Amino acid sequence: METHAVTMYKWVATLARTEEDMTAVAALWEIMVNLCDEMTTRIRKLSEEHPGCGAEQHLDRIADLRNKCRRLQTMHS
């Protein structure tokens, strides 16, 4: 999931660079924040269902990515 999050981040960053409307840019970053939240929920559920699977190691990196997206969302609001 972490790889998917990074791929989506790159895609959103590319879209944001070409968008002139700052409200639309903020909306793109909001989508990324929501995506990171959803991934966090799924990883936690996976970790609960399969203890020791190691999925929780991705939580910190997704949280960092989420925080970066939230800052970008706020900056463009």
Buried (B, 14 or more C-beta within 10 A) or exposed (E): BBEEBEEBBEEBBEEBEEBEEEEEBBBBBBBBBEBBEEBBEEBEEBBEEEEEEEBBEBBEEBEEBBEBBBEBBEEBE
